[in-house]
């Protein structure tokens, strides 16, 4: 009996995971995902997470980025949001919600009681098998987060988000530059080399 393409792909992915040094390292160090190392690299480069930061983690499940942030932030607040359930993390408040819904913004504002210092997002749209479409949908999410940042970030706030190199990449870049004074891009070593992902780092809102 022949294995289905889906089964072969799944088995290939599992083999790749177990050969991945960051996957192994995440298990050894107790991180929830290999993605934790991406935030560690980003923070090492830009040094934006402080012990007193108020931080919002969007698309947080399974919690790798929130876990990293919680090890640094000791006197600030962390709110994690995802449409999927997430296992609890000490000193992290989790809310199951959709960031594209209007009432989610109200939840964020109520929780922090003031504007926040940092938004982080390693969020990607669910894959369809069409890499071009997946890239566009993920970049639309990034654009939504950039627009949200105008309303909830402090003037000197920071946004870090996943973005894919694709046909609409320039649109995301231009949107960010219209809102933030400083916009940089960085691909962590822990990102898979074949992945089209990179990360946008935005710092300090422009005054309107």
Secondary structure, DSSP 8 states (H G I E B T S, - for coil): ----HHHHHHHHHHHHHHH-HHHHHHHHHT-S-TTHHHHHHHHHHH----TT-EEEEES-TT-HHHHHHHHH-SSSEEEEEESS-----TT-EEEE--TTSHHHHHHHHHHHSS-EEEEEE-------S-HHHHHHHHHHHHHHHHHHHHHHEEEEEEEEEEEE-STTHHHHHHHHHHHEEEEEEE--TTS-TT--EEEEEEEEE---
